[in-house]
Amino acid sequence: MRVEWRAALDQFRTEVSGQPVAASTFSFAIQQRYAASDPRSMPALMQLNAITQETFAGIRRSPVPVLLPFDTAAWLEARQNGSADAANLARYQADFRPADVFHAGLAGYDATFSLAPGAGDGMPSRTFAKPVEVQITGSLLVYDLADPASGKGEPVKSLAAQYPDMRRFIREGYVRYAFSKFGVPYVVSVQCLDSTPRARRLACREAYPVAERFLKALRVAGGLPSQPRKDIASINAERPVAISGDFTYRASGDIIARTGSRRQSGRSDNTAYSQIRFPLVRTPVAIRSQSFARRDKTTLVGGVYPWRDNFCEDRSFNVGQCASGFGHQGQDIRPRPCAAEETQEGCDDKRQAIVAVRDGVVIRAPRQQAATLLINTRTEHIRFRYMHMNPSAMDTDGLLNGRRVNEGEQIGVVSNYLDRPAGTSRHLHFDVQVFTRDGWLWVNPYTTLVSAYERLLHARGREIGNEPVTAAAIAHILPEAVRHDPHEGGEN
């Protein structure tokens, strides 16, 4: 995107003009001796970042104007006057609590705020039992998917003056507000249930006033101009030259017959969305269905263990990339059990290591059984989610919002946690989201994982067709309990 920084500066000047003490803090004169892409050409922005950096660490890294529900002028004036209220951030954030997540990088920024039940003057009474999280992303990069649902939505009359091109729509379990400002796409979203209100689930209509309160409070909080970019060429994921003797996989989209929602088939997607490190350490592993394993008639020959896509398997989760609009959202990865001799050497089936697939920042609140890894670089704005790890163990290990991890760093072990311990079979659910003009959308990680596994093996796999493979079962790959999986249902 080509960012309109002068427009952002003009808006910021308007926002602080009503607070004389704050306005006098900033120098709005344009420094013509510097190029427009040089931050020194707009000293007011540099001054703004120096102030908001205290609350939103790293804000100056954003190459797009950072919009947050933070009234910098009012907060700065209170602090300069020595008011005790300056320490109460919610007072300057439209009653939203201090940010749960704020991360800025070379692609843009991501933030999550929450509004506690009962907070906020003039808000309607609500039935939900926990704080409502509101997410915002502004990005220099967008992923352009083949997406028939893209660009839809309805205008929001109460916000039309502030955001003329705003669209409100419900996608993949979130109500979303998409708009452009300063030449940049932004999306604000709230997770919700597209149905009538329930005691412990927020209905999307209940989320509207929360999101709109957030949107009305958005102000320019930081960010700095950067060198303009040309179009970024596609990056080909590396593939080994050597051929693996035993790694085989079925094509993307080739799910088990009649296991898609409404009996739809899978969706072929041969994109490797990122060059990642494979999320498990020990090999071999298998990508296979956890819910419909008994329907898969494929048998195995010796060391051959074909993988099979399960992204669009039947689930109640919204997935726009699947033909029916519903699917699994990701891929189920089964670890290899320890052999007898490995057990004697300390191998433990219940302690199979899971690692970070890239350098990134963790998004995870306490007690959640899912952890998301956010990647924000010059060429990528992408998220990877890990599910079914033990929440208590992750809390103890400090795998929480804002933690930075390095590629290959252990972040957990394969477990069987769903809503409770032993709520599913022992496996890792792994999925991928990319940022689009409709916000964060699920994409099929299958090819990305095939590519990563080849690099882990230092050998290229072989794609097999629909022909049956006959011979011995996979006793050395999967234990008896997994080969005859009793969990036939709708877990993720």
Summary of the structure (lengths in Angstrom):
residues: 492
radius of gyration: 24.4
end to end distance: 35.2
largest distance: 80.7
contacts: 1604
relative contact order: 0.14
helix: 21%
strand: 25%
